[in-house]
Amino acid sequence: MCRGLVLAILFLITPRMDAVQSLGILHIKIVIVDSNRQAMPVPRHALLISDNPSSAPPRRILTALDGSVDVRLAPGNYTVESDRPVAFEGKAYQWTQIVDILAGREAVLELTGDNAEMVAITNEATSVTSPLEADPSSLLTRWQDSIVAIWTATSHGSGFLIDSNGLIAADQQVIGAATSVEVQLSPSVKVAGTVIASDAMRGVALIGIDPSIAASAKALPLECDKAAEPLTIGQEIAALEAPLGRPRGTSSGSVDSILANAIDTDLVPSAGGTGGPAFAPNGRLIGLTTLVIERDGTRDARGRIVRVGRLCELVAASAQKIKGTPPASATHLPVESVRPFPSDPAGADAPSRTRSQSLYRMSTSDFDIVFITPVQLMAARAPSDRTGARGRNASARLPDADDITERLLTDFSNWSAYVAATPPVLLIRVTPKLVEGFWTKVARGAAMTQGMSIPPIKRLKPDFARMRAFCGAAEIVPVHPFKLEHRVSDNDTLVEGLYAFDPGALAPACTTVTLQLYSAKEPQKTDMLLVHAKVVQQFWQDFAPYRAVK
């Protein structure tokens, strides 16, 4: 297609002190004036940037909701052009501009109707929608009461209420094989949820909560009769989410490709945001967000939307099950305080003291137990005098107690993002013990009689299954009953427990603090641990700075 080239008008700006001197910064803004002489930004418009002469494939960028985008470029001459035309008020606009980038300088490229090329409107053309329709914040204002956070033992995701009887839609990847979950409707309200249906082929799941709990929320209707309405490549979309450790929010992107049952998009949900509802520019629900899963089981950082039609299919197929499933308990579950732990509590600046005393470790016949407080987590992240020595001697020594301590305080597998935020909770980590088998021990003994020394060959005891905690005779419900999953081979996964408790739940005021532990191999056999009063006093003291802050 023939395109008229127009030399861009560039405004050189005094370079900022923090600019990278070897690069230049190009500020791009796209605005079209409507029939009422109102300036309309062009959001989510794809531009291709290529150097002249071309030495690499074009770089694709997208404008934000205000029609702007900033890009760092090496010094040189570049062509900036529309990937597709944009349709607006019966016309189609596209741009092809040439710009010069200087090292350490900033330049502004303004794309308007005056320097655009007018082309015929095609099916590939994107559209400019009104700010009210395109702005995700308006969707959040309207539907934020519908968005929920979903907790399983191994993952966190988002979901949304789809009817007033307590039916919730969720991403099947988040739910997995779980039969029950915890549903958080607000910072202060969390209840049990029953997994009514979980369909891996469709990629969606249905969860039920007590209708009395759902009465205070606003359901987001599926509008299944509109599920087949078409979308276009490049069309702007938005999603709502309840991300891990943050308030409800929004994310936005555009349609990359349209599949029979899904939509590929550059919209990537935040951590814990998958399963939130996705919307077309006119506010129509088009599906729920997910991430692409590769064949090796890893999650790629590519967004995908499961189309609402798949959700409608599962609701219809599960109609009898939805009616016949008893409602989950309406009892409110413990929630994490929204008040953060102080960032500089007394004693947290003494990592050597914390590492030597504050890793409160106990054991049973099958498990090693560690009590972890925010003070310990902060100390573990602080620089250590031992770091240099460990680095210098790492090749000449075996892992010592401090290595194990560091792993227990820094490696939380699938819940690392949760722990990284230093939540104001007491964490109890339960790890299956490493033991040496009888016949292995016999073989080692026989080898020693022949003058051969064989190091111990240990194996893990059965995986952790669950834990119960008691303050005196009263059972304490955890804020989160997590499980940590570590892949140790292609076929084996180590499962640990990581239970989060309110910092005041297990206190010196308890007559006794007792833990009951259960393994996956013998789920009915109780492994009992009476927590030493000295240990309870120690982790209670770590929360003194938190209790002092009102």
N, C-alpha and C positions, 0 to 999 in steps of 0.2 A: 504494500500500500504506500502510495506516495505521501510523504509528510513534509509540510513546510517547516523549515528550520528557522527558528527565531533566536537570535542571540539574547540570552537572559540579561536582565538588568540586575547587576550585583552591587550590593552596598557593602563596602569593606568596613569592618568594625575593628576598633582597637582590640588587640588580642588580650585575653584574660591571663592573669599570672599563672592560673592553674591549668592552662591549656597544654596539651602535649605538643611540644615544639616541632616535632617531626611530622605532625598531622595537621590538617586543616579541618574546620567544622563547617558543614553546610546546613543551614536552617531552611527548611522548605515549608511553605504555607500555601494551601489551596483553598481559594474562596471563589464562589460564584454568586453574582447578584441576581436575586429573583425578580419577578415582575412587579413587586411592590418596592423595589429598590432596597431590599434588605439583604445584607451579606450573609450567605449561607456557607459555612465550612463544609468541606468534602471529607467526611471521615472514612477510614478504612479503605482508602484508595491505594492500589498497588502501583508502585513506581519501580522501574528497572534502571539501575545505574551501571554504566559500563565505561571503562577507560578507553581513550583514543590514542593510538590504535588499540584495538581490543587484544588483551592478553589473557583474559579469563572470562568465564561465563558471567552474565550480568548479575548484579546483586539486587535482590528483591526486598523492598521495604514497604511498610504500610503507614499511612497517616493515622494519627490519633483522632479521638472524637472531635477535637477542635480543628481538625484539618492540617495539623502540623506534624513534622517529624524532623529530628536532628540526626545527622550521620557524620561520623569521622572518616576522612578520606586522606590518602597519601597525596602529596602535591602532584598536580597534573591536570590534564584536560579530560572532561567527562561529558557523556551524553546522559541526560535524565529524560525518560520517556514513560508514558502510561503503559501499563501492562494490558489494560482493557479500557475502552471508552467509558465515560460516566454519563448516564442519562439524567436529564433534569429539565422539567417543564417542556417536554416534547422535543428537546434537542440533545445531541450527544457530543460531548467534549473529550478531546484527548490532547496531551501535551508532549512535545519533543523539544528539549532545550539543551544548549551546550553551555557548560560552565567551566571556569578555571578555578582551581583550588591552590592556594599558596600555603606553604608551611607556616604553622603557628598563627594563621589568620582565620577569621570567621567570615562567612559570606551568607547572604540571604537570597533565596530564590522564591519569588512570588509568582504563583501560577493562578491566573484569573481567566475570565471569559475573554479578555482582550488579547491574551497571547496563546489562546487555545486554538486548535484546529477543529472545525465543525465536521462531523462525519455522520454517516447514516446510523440510525439506531438498530442494533442487532440483538439477538438473544444473549450474547456474551456481555453486553453493556451492563455495568453496575448502575445503581440508582442512588440519588441523594434523598434521604428521608428527612422529615422535620425533626428538629432537635428533641421534641417531646417523645417521639416514637423511638429515636435512635439512642437516647441517653439511658444507660443502664440504671442510673440512680433513680429514675422515675419508676422503673420496674421494682427496684428494691423497696421503695416507699410503699408501693401497692401490695407486694407479695411477701414482705419480709416475715410476716407471721406464719407463712406457709412453710418456710425453710427450717429444717431440723438438722441437728448433728447426730450421726449414727456411730455408736461405739460397739465394736466386737472385741474379742480377746486379743486379736492380732492386727486390727486395722481400724482406721477412722475414715468416715466419708460423710457426704451430705445426702439429703433426701428431701422430699416435699410431700405435704399432705394433699391428697387428691379427692377426698370426700369427707363429709362431716361425721362419718362413723369411725374415723380413726385409721383409714387406709393410707399408707405411705408408699411412695415409689422410691426405689433406690437402685444404685449400680450393683449388678450381680457380682462384679469383681470384688467389691468391698465386703459383701455378705459371705461369699464363698459357701462353705458347708455349714455355717452356723444355723442353729434352729431358734436361737433367741438372741436378742441384742438389747442395747440400752439406747433410748431415744431422748435426746436433749432438746427441749423446745425453747428454752431460754437459759440464761446463766443460773437461774435458781430452780428450774424445773427439769428433772430427768426421771423417766419412768421406764419400765420394762416394755419391750416390744417382742411380739411373736412373728417369726418368719413364716408367712403363709405360703408363699411360692418363691422359688429361686430358679430361674431358667437361664442356664449358661449359654444356650443357643441364641436366645433372644437378647441376652445381655442385661436383663432387668430382673428386679426382685420386688416383692410386695411384703410389707410389714404391717402388722396390726397393733394399735395401742387402744387403751380403754377409751370408748367414745366420750366419756365425761371429761377426759383430759383434752381431747380434740375440740371440744365445744368452744374453748377459749381461743382457738386458732382459726385462720381463714383458709379454706380449701381452695386449691388451684385446679379448676376443672380441666379435664383432658381434651374436651371437644373432639372426640374421635371422628365425628363427621367431617372435620376439616383436616384430618391427618394426611390426606393425599394432596393437599394444595401444594403447588410446585414452589421450589426455591431456585435461585439462579447462582451461578458461579460468581464469586466475588461479593455476594450479598452480605451485608453486615449482620452479625448475630451477637447476642449477649447472653450471659448466664448468671445465675445467682448461686451462692454457695455459703456454707458454714465451715470455713477452713479451720484447720487445727490450730488452736491457741489464739485465734483472732475472732473479732465480731463478724457477723454476716456481712458479706461483701459481694462485689460483682467482678466479672471478667468479660472481656469482649474480644471479638475476632471476626473472621469472615469465612465464607464457604470456599474451600479449596476444590473439593470434588463431591459429587453426589452419587451415592451407591443406592442399591435397592432398599436396604434396611438401615443405612447409616449415612452420616455426613462427615467427611473428613474436613478438618478445620485447623486454622492456626491458633484457635482459642485453646490454651492449655490451662486446665484448672489448677488452682493453688493446692498445696499439700493438704489433703483432707477435704478437698472441694468436689471430688468426683461424685456424681449422682445428683447434682443440682439441676434445676430446670433450665433449658435453653430456649431462647425466644428469637423470632424473626423481628425485623425492624418495626412492624406494626403491632408488636406485643403478643403475637400468636405463639402459643407453646408449640415447639417443634420437636422436643425430645429431652433427653437428659445426658449430661456430660460423662465421658469416660476417657480412659487412656488406652492407646494401642498396646496390646500384649504381643511380644515377639514369640517365635516358636520355642525359644529357650526358656520361656517363662518370665523374662525380664520385661519391665514396663518401659516403653519408649516414651520420650518426652514429646509425643505427638497427640494432639487432641482429636477426639472423635465424639460425635453425638449419635446416640441410639435414637432412632426416629420414634416419635410418639405412637406411631402405628403399632410398633412392637409391644409397647406398654399396653395399648388398648387390647391387643390380642391376648396378652397374659391375664388381664383383668377378666375378659370374657371367658377364657378357658378355666379360670379359677373361681368362677362365680359360686359354685356349690361349696367349695372349700372356704371361701370368704364368709359365707353365711354360717357354716358349721363350726368355724374355729372359735373357741371360747375367748372372750376378751382377756388381754393381758392384765396384770395387776395394775391398779391405779395408784398404788403406794409410791410416794415420791422417794427416789433414791438419793444417796448423798452426792453432793456436787462439790467441785473444786472451788475454793474461794477465788473471787475476782481480784482480791487484794494481793499484789505481788510481794514476794519475799524481798526484804531490803537488799540492795545490791552490794552494800559494804557493812555487813553485820560484824559486831565485835568478834574477833577470833578467826574470821574467814581469811584474814591476811596472813595466817600462820600455817602454810601448807604442811610444813614438817610436823607440827603438832597434830594437825588433822590426820595426816597419813599414818602417823604412828599410833594414835589413840582412837580416832573417831570412826575408823572402819569397824563397825561393831559386828563381829562375825561369831556365829554359833553353828553347831552341827547336830544332826540326828544320825541315825544309822544309814539313811539313804540320801540325805540332802545336806548341802552347805547353805547357810542362811546369812544374809548380809542386810543390815539396817542402814539405809542411806538417807541423809538429810541434805537440804540445800547447801548448808555450810560445807559439807564434804564435797559436793559437786563443784562449788566455786573454788575450793582449795585444789581440787584435782586439775582444774583448768589453769591454775596459776603456774608461773615458771617455777621449776624446782632446782635446787642446788645439785640434785643428783642427775639431772638430765645429761650434763656433759660427761660425767663419769660413766653413766650407763651407755652413752653413745660410743665412748672410746673403747669400752671393754665388751661391747655387745657380742662380738664374734668369739670371745674367749670364755663365756660363762653361760650357765643355764638360767632360765627364768627364775627370779626370786620372788619373795612375798610381795615386794613393791610392784613388780610387773603385774602380778595377779590383781593386786589392789587397783592399779591403774586401769586395767581392763574392765574390772567390775564397776568402775566409776565413769568410764568413758565410752564403752561399747554397749549400746542398748539395742542393737540390731534394728528390728522393724519399729521400735519406739524411740529411736535416737532423737528424732525431731521433737517429740514431746518432752523428753528429759532435757534437751538443750535449752528449753525456755525456763529452766529452773522453777518448776511449779512448786507452790507452797504446800507440799504434801510429804508425808513420811513414806518412803519407798522400801518395800521388803522384797529382796531378790532371793529366789530359791533356785539352786542349781543342783542337778543330780551329781552325786559323788563319783569320782574316779576310783575304781577298785581293781585289784588284780585277781583274776580268776584262779580257782584252786589248781587246775592242771597246768596253767602257766607258771604258777609259783613252784609246783613240783619240777617242771622242766628246768627252771632257773636253778633250783637246788641241785639237780643232777649235773647240770653244766658246771657248776662251781666245784663239784667233786673231781671234775676233769681239768680243773685249772682255768676254766673259761668264765668270764664275767659277762652276764647278760643283764642289761638294764631292765627294770620293771616294765612290763607291758600291761597297761591298764585300759579298762573300758569303762564307759559311763553306765551308771545304774539306770533303771527305767526312767523315762521322761516324767517330768512334773505334770500332774493333772489338775489339782485344785488345792486351795488352802482355806481354812477357816481360822479366824482370829477372835479371841475372847478377852474382854476386860472383866475379870472376875468370872461370873457365870453368864454374863451377857455377851452374846455374839455381836461383833462389830462388822457392819457391812462396809466393804471398801468403796472408795470413790471410783476406782478402776481396777478390775481384776484382769490384768494384762497377761499375755504370754509372749515370751521372746523366742523367735525361731532362728536358729543358726544352721545353715546348710553345711554339713560336715563331709558329705560325699554326694555323688549323683543320686543315691538312693536313701540316704539317711539325713534326718534333720534333728538337731538337739533342741529340746523344748525346755525352757526355764519359765519360772513364774516371776512376775513383777507386779506386785500389788501396791496400789496407792491408797493411803489412808489420810483422813483429816488429822492434822498435827495434834489435836487435842483428844483424839479417840483412844489412844494407847498411852496412858499417862501414869505417873507415880501414884495417883489417887486410886488406880485400879488395885484391888487386893492382890491379884496376880494377872500377868499377861501370858496367855497361852496360845500357841499355834498348833493347829492340826493339819498335817500335810498328807497328801494322797498321791500315789504314783499312777501312771497310765497302766502299768502291768497289774497292779493290785488296787483297783479304785476303791475298794471297801476297807482296806487295811489302813488304820490310822497310825501315822508316825508323829508322836507327840513331842512338843518342845515347850518347856517352861522357860520363859525369857528371864534372865537374871535381872534383879531389881537394879543393879548397878548399870546395866546396859540401858534399861528404860530411863533411868535418870540421865544418862549421857545424851541420848537423842532428844529427850525432853529439854535439856539445857540448850541444845543447838537451836531450838525454836524460840528461845527467850527473846531475841531481837524482834522476831515476828509478832510475838504477843505484845511487845512494848509499843508497837506502832498501831495507832488507832485510826 
